[in-house]
Amino acid sequence: MSHRNARLTVHGRRLLVERVCSGRPVAHVAAEMGISRATAHKWVRRWQSEGEPGLQDRSSRPLTTPHRTPATVEARVCRLRQDRKLGPARLGPIVGLPASTVHRILTRHGLNRLAHLDRPTGEVIRRYERDRPGERIHVDVKKLGRIPDGGGHRTLGRQASRARRSNMGFDYVHSAVDDHSRLAYSEIHPDEKAATCAGFLRRAAAFLATFGIDRIERVLTDNAWPYRKSFAWQQALTDLGATGKLTRAYRPQTNGKVERFNRTLLDEWAYVRPYTSNTERTAALADFLHTYNHHRCHTALGGQPPISRVNNAAAQYS
């Protein structure tokens, strides 16, 4: 994944090379693409020596880190963390390191949160995660009250809103989240009937296919009637070559990835600002999804957006 201020993505580097190879001066191409001549020459040289792989992102990690904490000390910090469940402030004096250094060591080894450790054994049990995109898709529906024209209580206040309230009904936000990459897709519908759910699944599969996720193996849902009993849903699964799986009853944590995405939908789209109409909120969904998939950092992905996982997987299996 290119850093957030990078002028060129992999696609931009291909364009750079194509323009230079067509006979145009490197300085002219660099100027119109907003980069320095040195950067342009660097990518052209890499392409000449390595071909297409030379245009991919490289790690900026240094070859050597002479001041890094010795491996034996790091191992001791990890062992004490797992055995005694102590925090950085208490581990620091024991191993003779600042608390900040201990915290970095714990973060590096995935031990920075006690909630992610099994208390008796100290083993990391943070989360399960599928190995590749498309191996499992999480699907759920979020019910939202529609907004009357002119705004609801978030715009007008509760008293004014109550005086003009009418039976607006509800929107049903259908969402699908890929287990491995966290790539998300959502649509707003007036219901959650079987035909609506089946149609949404087909369109979600088509959306994932545009990013190279051509095969959906499993679809995880809750125990709502359309997912358990409807022929339309089962037919959609069969057409996609996917297997349906239901969560344990009264256990929404099993479908936690899409449940957490629903919370993000509320915080960063549905309730992020006062909307003056239901149409305005609906229109804002597309921009939110693009930001979520391509720009918003995801803590479970090391601070990278979901599209980075998709690109990495495509490079790995190509």
C-alpha positions, 0 to 999 in steps of 0.5 A: 500500500502506497503511503497516504501522500504518495503521488503515484499508485501502481497504476500511476507508475504504469502510466508513467512508464508508458508515457516515457516509453512512447518517446516523451521526455522524462522531465515533461512526464514528471511535471504533468504527473506532479513528481520530481524527475528523480522519482520518474527516473527511479520508476523507469529504472526499476521497470527496465531492470525488473519489469512489472514487479518493479512497479510494486510497493516495497517495504521501507523497513531498514536492512538493519536496526542496530538500536533495537532491543535484543531478541532475548530481552524481548522474549523475556518481556513477552514471557513475563507478560503472558505469565504475570499479566503485568502492564508496561509500567510494571514490566519496565523496572523489572527488565530495565526498559522504559515503559514506552519501549515495553509497550512497543515490544508488546504491540510488536508481538500482539500482546499489548491487550490483556483482553486478547490473551487467554487468562490461564495460559497467556496464549493469544486468542484475539480473533479468527480471520479467514486466509483469503478474500471471498472465503467467508462473507458476513451479511446483516441488515440494519433497520433505520428510521426514515428522516422526514423532509426538513429534518428529524429531531437531530435537526429540529430538536425533539419537541419540534420534531414530535409536533410534525412527526408522521409515520415515516417508516423504516429503511433497511440497510443490507450490508456484506463484509468480506472476512479477510479484507473487511471490504464492505458493500451496502444497499438501502431497501424498504424491506428485508424480505427474501427476494430483497435479501437474495437480490442484494447477495447477488449484487454484493457478489458482483461488487466483490468481483470488480475487485478480483474476488470472483469466488464466494465460498461461505456466507454467514448470516443470523437466523432471520427467516429469509436466511433460514427458510426462503427458496430465493436465498438458497437459490442465490447461494447455489447460483454463486456456488456458496454455502450458507452458514447461520450463527448460533441463536442469540449470539450476534458476536459470531457475526461480529465483523458485520455487526461492528461495521453496522456500528461504523455505519451509524457513527460515520454515516447515518448519525455523523451529521443532521440530515434534512431529508431521507434522500440526502442521507441515502445519497451520502452512503456511496461516499461513505463506502468509498472512504471506508474501503479505500481511505479509512484506516482499519485497526484490525488491518494495521491501520490500512484500508480494506483495499490494501488487503485485496491488493496484497491478496491479488499480488500473492495469488497472481 
